[in-house]
Amino acid sequence: MNVLVANDDGIKAQGIKELVKALSQKADVYVCAPESQRSASGHGITVSKPIVAEEVTFENAVLAISFSGTPADCVKLGVKILADKGIKIDMVFSGINHGGNYGTDTLYSGTVSAAIEGTICGLPSVAVSVNSHEAEHFDYACHLAVEALEKAGGKMSPDTVLNINVPNLPREEIKGLKYTTLGNREYKEFFKPFRTEDGRTAYQYTGEPVVYEGLPDTIDVIAMQAGYATITPLHRDLTDYRLMDKIKEWRIGGCV
């Protein structure tokens, strides 16, 4: 099996090295990742300037390419470059991200967006994250990624992403694994103002996650808060099917 691995922390991040090492025991791994940090870039793609691609050395990978573009660029263009070399990718993995990507944060995540781009390319995909920006415990995340490859590879729909999130804890301290739905991940957030060297006003985004009470741990945010790893199946179809009949009643534009 041929697996493409991307991320948003950049091709030199420890998380992607750990993921490639783990997956390489079961598949031929091809790395297509940003040349530098691209966290919280969402599903942006580069259209206003060329994307620079450069082959680099990457341990445990058959071939590795760094890109000047976004995580989604890396998958979109990476699949094309590899196809031109006669390499057909079977599955896309994105991560291991340094920081959780669950709840509504998935909408901002470059890690999840790279996986979603995989599905747009017709490839089943997996996003993997460890819930700390100072992530150091990758063992269980790697274990779940390999299990996803072995047990879901060849069975997943090509329009599905498995979104895996793991606490930044030693494996024996993680309470277990929950299959979950997406929840709301809210923050006590604010923009901290400061003055730039040239006297202009700038703002730095910051915030602490809200701690929830009384909600079921079938929601990814709650399960992670309680110390569980989570797997949430995602789909890129954002249609609110509950409103399909209601909007007909509103007759916006006179349409029936």
C-alpha positions in Angstrom: 0.0 0.0 0.0 1.2 3.5 -0.8 0.5 6.2 1.8 0.9 9.9 1.5 1.7 11.7 4.8 1.2 15.5 5.2 0.9 17.8 8.2 0.6 21.5 9.1 3.5 21.8 11.6 6.1 21.6 8.8 8.2 18.8 7.4 10.7 19.0 10.2 8.2 18.6 13.1 8.7 15.6 15.4 5.1 14.5 15.0 5.3 13.8 11.3 8.6 11.9 11.8 6.9 9.7 14.4 4.0 9.0 12.1 6.1 8.2 9.1 8.2 5.8 11.1 5.2 4.0 12.4 3.4 3.7 9.1 6.5 2.7 7.2 6.4 -0.7 9.0 3.1 -1.4 7.1 3.2 0.6 3.9 5.4 2.6 1.5 5.3 6.1 2.8 5.5 9.3 0.7 5.8 12.6 2.5 4.4 15.8 1.1 4.5 18.5 3.7 4.9 22.3 4.2 8.5 23.6 4.4 7.6 25.5 7.6 4.8 25.9 10.2 1.3 26.3 8.7 -0.9 25.7 11.8 -4.5 27.0 11.7 -4.3 27.6 8.0 -7.7 25.8 7.4 -8.4 24.7 3.9 -6.6 27.5 2.1 -4.9 26.8 -1.2 -2.3 28.9 -3.0 -3.6 30.6 -6.2 -1.8 33.9 -6.2 1.7 32.7 -6.6 3.6 29.6 -7.6 4.2 26.7 -5.2 7.8 25.7 -4.8 8.4 21.9 -4.4 11.7 20.4 -3.4 12.7 16.8 -2.9 14.3 16.3 0.5 15.8 13.5 2.6 13.3 12.0 5.1 14.0 9.0 7.2 11.7 6.0 6.7 10.0 7.6 3.6 10.4 6.3 0.1 10.3 9.9 -1.2 9.7 13.2 0.5 8.8 16.6 -1.0 8.6 19.9 0.9 6.2 22.6 -0.4 6.0 26.4 0.0 2.2 26.1 0.1 -0.5 25.1 2.5 -1.3 21.7 3.9 -4.1 21.3 1.4 -1.6 22.3 -1.4 0.7 19.6 -0.2 -1.9 16.9 -0.7 -3.5 18.3 -3.9 -0.2 18.9 -5.6 1.6 15.9 -4.0 -0.9 13.4 -5.3 -0.4 14.9 -8.8 3.4 14.9 -8.7 3.5 11.3 -7.4 1.0 10.2 -10.1 3.2 11.7 -12.7 6.0 9.5 -11.3 3.8 6.4 -11.7 3.0 6.2 -7.9 -0.7 5.7 -7.1 -1.6 6.7 -3.5 -4.1 4.5 -1.7 -4.6 6.5 1.5 -3.7 9.9 3.0 -2.6 10.5 6.6 -2.1 14.0 8.2 -0.2 14.6 11.4 0.8 13.8 14.0 -0.2 17.4 14.9 1.2 19.1 17.9 -2.1 20.2 19.4 -5.6 18.8 19.4 -7.9 19.1 16.4 -11.5 18.3 17.6 -14.8 20.0 18.0 -15.2 23.3 16.0 -11.4 23.6 15.9 -11.5 21.2 13.0 -12.8 24.1 10.8 -9.5 26.0 11.4 -7.2 23.0 11.3 -4.6 22.7 8.6 -4.1 19.1 9.7 -7.7 18.1 9.2 -7.9 20.1 6.0 -5.0 18.2 4.5 -6.9 15.0 5.3 -10.1 16.5 3.8 -8.1 17.4 0.7 -7.3 13.7 0.4 -11.0 12.9 0.2 -11.4 15.6 -2.5 -8.7 13.7 -4.4 -10.8 10.5 -4.0 -8.7 9.0 -1.2 -9.8 7.8 2.3 -7.9 9.9 4.8 -6.9 10.0 8.5 -6.0 13.0 10.6 -4.0 12.4 13.8 -3.3 14.8 16.6 -1.8 14.9 20.1 -3.6 17.3 22.4 -0.7 19.6 23.3 1.4 22.2 21.5 4.3 20.7 23.4 3.4 17.2 22.4 5.9 14.5 23.5 3.9 11.3 23.8 3.3 10.0 20.3 3.2 6.2 21.1 -0.6 5.7 21.3 -1.3 8.1 18.4 1.0 6.1 16.2 -0.6 2.9 17.4 -4.1 4.1 16.4 -2.8 5.4 13.1 -1.3 2.0 12.2 -4.6 0.3 13.3 -6.5 2.7 11.1 -4.3 1.7 8.2 -4.6 -2.0 8.9 -8.3 -2.2 9.8 -9.9 0.6 7.8 -7.6 0.6 4.8 -9.6 -0.7 1.8 -12.8 -0.4 3.7 -13.3 3.3 4.2 -15.3 5.4 1.8 -13.0 7.7 -0.2 -15.1 10.7 1.1 -14.4 10.0 4.8 -11.8 11.3 7.2 -11.1 9.5 10.5 -10.1 12.3 12.9 -8.0 10.8 15.7 -7.1 12.8 18.8 -5.0 11.6 21.7 -4.1 13.1 25.1 -0.5 14.1 25.6 0.0 11.3 28.1 1.9 8.1 28.4 -0.2 5.3 26.9 -0.9 3.7 30.3 -2.3 6.9 31.6 -4.9 7.4 28.9 -8.3 6.3 30.1 -9.3 4.6 26.9 -10.7 5.3 23.5 -14.1 6.7 22.6 -15.8 6.9 19.2 -17.4 10.3 19.2 -19.2 13.1 17.4 -18.0 16.6 16.9 -18.8 19.1 19.7 -18.3 22.8 20.3 -14.8 23.8 21.4 -15.1 27.3 22.9 -12.5 29.5 24.4 -12.3 32.3 26.9 -10.7 34.3 24.1 -9.4 37.7 23.5 -7.1 39.7 21.2 -4.2 41.2 23.2 -3.3 44.7 21.7 0.3 45.9 21.5 2.3 48.5 19.6 4.6 47.5 16.8 8.1 49.0 16.4 6.7 51.5 13.8 3.9 52.6 16.2 1.0 50.8 14.7 -1.6 48.8 16.8 -1.5 45.1 16.4 -3.4 42.2 18.1 -2.3 38.8 19.3 -5.0 36.1 19.5 -5.0 34.1 22.7 -7.4 32.2 25.0 -8.1 29.3 27.3 -10.4 26.4 26.5 -13.8 26.4 28.3 -14.2 23.4 30.7 -17.7 21.8 30.2 -19.9 20.1 32.8 -22.8 17.8 32.4 -22.4 16.8 28.8 -22.0 13.2 27.5 -18.6 11.8 26.6 -19.9 10.7 23.3 -18.9 14.2 22.2 -15.2 14.5 21.3 -14.6 17.7 23.3 -16.0 16.1 26.5 -14.2 12.8 26.0 -10.8 14.5 25.5 -11.5 16.7 28.5 -12.0 13.5 30.5 -8.7 12.0 29.4 -9.9 9.7 26.6 -8.5 9.4 23.1 -11.2 9.9 20.4 -11.9 8.9 16.8 -14.6 10.9 15.0 -15.6 10.2 11.4 -15.8 13.3 9.3 -17.4 14.2 6.0 -16.9 17.3 3.9 -20.6 17.7 3.0 -21.6 20.8 5.1 -25.3 20.7 3.9 -27.8 21.2 6.7 -30.3 18.6 5.4 -32.8 19.6 8.3 -33.4 22.9 6.5 -34.0 21.7 3.0 -37.8 21.7 3.4 -37.8 24.8 5.6 -36.0 27.1 3.1 -38.7 26.2 0.6 -41.2 27.6 3.0 -39.2 30.9 3.3 -39.4 31.3 -0.5 -36.3 33.4 -0.7 -36.1 34.9 -4.2 -39.6 33.6 -4.9 -38.4 30.1 -5.6 -40.8 27.2 -4.8 
